[in-house]
Amino acid sequence: MPTKTPITVAHGDGIGPEIMSATLRILEASGAALEIETIEIGEKVYLRGNSAGIDPSSWDSLLRTKVFLKAPITTPQGGGFKSLNVTTRKTLGLYANVRPCVSYYPFIETKHHDMDVVIVRENEEDLYAGIEYQLSPEAMSCIKLISRPGSEKIVRYAFEYARLHKRKKVTCFSKDNIMKMTDGLFHKVFDEIAPLYPDIQNEHWIVDIGAAKLADTPEAFDVIVMPNLYGDILSDVAAQIAGSVGLAGSANIGGKCAMFEAIHGSAPRRAGQNLANPSGLLLGAVLMLVHINHPEAAERVHNAWLRTIEDGVHTYDIYTEGVSVEKVGTREFAAAVIARLGQKPNRLKVVSYAKGDGKALENPVAASSAQMELKGVDVFVYWPSRNPNALAEAMGKLVGAGLAGNDLAGDGLELQMIDNRGVKVWPAGRAETFCIDSFRCRFMAERQIGMDRILALLGRVSAAGIEIAATQSLRNFDGQPGFTLAQGQ
């Protein structure tokens, strides 16, 4: 008898318990050798006062099994509740989110008959770091974090995945024509790593036109790697244009742990009605079986599911008159898949898996360093009058385009520029530029300075009665500015 692999299972909220029950029935019938530990996560845990949605004892199970099969959960509305998905991915180091998006034409309607795209999404950083602030009554801020190690890990993973699964091309999506530092770094790392894989084609698209091309001609792509936010949005788009978001499974892969799930939500309005389609979670479970090196069970389940779809046994969400043969509920769909275990599709592509298809990908990242010089500070201030000239006057005496007798600047720092939402409004701003109550004042020095001068400056700004909302140090790295100019600067 094969050794059972321990996995942690969470039944989730809404339709979660129903689709998890269906999925586990199919896995058991397939002969998958699993030892299941069940934990409670989600809405009930949140409402017990746990803002993370998961108890410490559940972390013990995850750290022990290192494999998590998770049904969708409901995060209560209102502030104070953190996304459990994001928390789990970041806590366990699940840096790669892998979402295959495949069309099953003609059995499920789609305009894209030959679509077979894998989205590889960076999972730990970008705007999903969740670092947000309110700067003023009118302005909110969210920090977009893109790191070299994070970018290297996900780009290498995409190329290794392509090589392992005999894919021909990896495409990078970014928006580095606008976000030249953050998305620019992601693109730069892609261009550095791509030549290490000469057997795989590579290309880069600006994300907006790339998204348009994906929606119109998805067969032009094979594996697409991108930062977190774009990956989240476009993997849902890709799944929907392939046929249905409800059919897409997802793998979240880290160096030591992995999590598998459907990409859709908990759909509480459909809960308890035996309506929900378990396919997304089931295909996530297939990815799990491959990952834990149970290829025979993965193959049996996946081919049986394909045969069920091919035979026209469909849940309500994919049922189409004239195409589907039988409309079934959640339990009946699971029974139909179980009845076809050992069968293969006749027209859809038969899947096959081998030992090692889910092997952990080695992904070392070298430490980086640079010569850093502190050159200035950006001071974000609350200025309710919305008048940049009055703000500049408060920072010192305005004479023409420069400052004279600028007591606030001092210590070699000079007020170089004031902007509003990234647009320069002083000096020589334009009256047509609309301003809100949050401004950025940039102080720069000609030579490297110490942090003590920055702190002294901030003390004088505060003493002048100007409300400081946030600050950002300005540094050069290896002689190059580690900050961008304002628009119009």
Phi, psi and omega in degrees: 000131184295150177291134181279139177267124178287135175225154175257133184237136173236128185277346171071202185237174177059237178281355184309307181301323181291314183285332176290318177301315179298317181295315181293325175301316181292316179299318179296316180294333181285346183090010179299127183273091185235141172247110193263127170251128184256134176235161177253129176222170169096215194303314182297322180290317176305312186287349172279359178103006179266106186291344180273341179080010180212134181277156178305323180296330178289324175299324179301317179295315181297320181288337178279313183276326181066012178225125187233118172256113192237128172279163179298150177236165176252125173265121181304146178288156180105168183283164173096349181256121180272148179296120179293324178301311181295317180300314181296314181300317184282321180296320182268003178068036182274079193281341184244119174257118185248121183230099174289135180233106189235140175270148181238039179295142006266011187276337171232127188294135174198152176279351187242094191287332188246024184287130176206083187242140174246120176269124174249109188252130172296138197242354191244340188231222184064205180295342182284000168300339175070028181265100186233151179217152166261119184271332183199176176302337185251351191231133173245155181225141175229129184271127178264111183254116173236124182246156175297311179301318179297319179292318179298317182299313186286324179293316177299319179300316181300317180289321177295320177299314180300317181294315182297323184258017174058041174271155190259338189213143172239129180245137176257132171251133173206176177235051186279359170286342178248305180266080192289336181269309183287295177295332176298321177295317180301314179294318180299316179297319177302314181293332178285323186274327184307318181295344177286351180236070185294343180279354183239129177294152177219151178202163178231138175233141166296136195298327183291312178287330175296319178296320178298318179294320178298318180290329185267318186222068184296337180292351176285348184244160180233286172245131179240127178247137183200163177297170193303304186297311180300320180295321179297311182293311188283339174290325174292318177300313181298318179297320182291318181286342173286336180160312180186138173300331182293350181260356190264129172260167186215139174244137176242110192249133173234180180292332184235335184230166178209149178229141184229138188199170166278159181270351181274173182270193188275350174042060185301335180292341180259001186292144174073014184247004182055042181246330193296145178273119180276006190298319182299313179293321180297317179289331170297321178293327175297316176301323178295315180299322177294317183297320183270013172069045171244065187295326182296315179294318178301316181295316180298314182293313184296315180293324177295322177295316178301318180295323178297314177298317181296326180282000175080017177271103191231146170282170190303326189289337179242004181288130179226126178302134179088346178246308179284156181254320185217130175266124184232165175268184184302309183295320182291325177296316178300318179297323180294320177294316180300319180296339183255006176302130185098347177263163179231155178291155179266325184247322175290158183291125177291136179262150174219143179232152180231161175305134178091357179297335181252023184300147177295135182269124178294133188216061180290143178234123181285144176291147180239156179214162179203156175279119185252139177230126176281122186243345182172197182207141169264126180247114178271125185233153172269120183224089191295340180287343180064015183258108183292327180293322177294324178294317179297323179293324178291331179280346180169182180271122183276122177230108182062235182261003184230188181244142174232141181060039185280089183296327183289323184295291175048175173051030179083359179265136177234144176289110186268324189196150169236134176231166177228115184054038174090357180252127180297128179238356174201139355282165175056044173284175181247139183297335183287342183289123180283132181242146170253191189271009180243120182239155173246126177251121182259120175253130182231153175241151179289328182239169177299140181234172176260161180296336179299325179290323177297314182296321178296318178300313181298324177297320180288323177298315180295319180296335178281001178086015179265125185283114178273126180265321182195162176224157177217119178293146179248121183229152166265144177239115185053040176084356181253141182299134175263037181202158181259163173278158172286159175294126182090358181280000000 
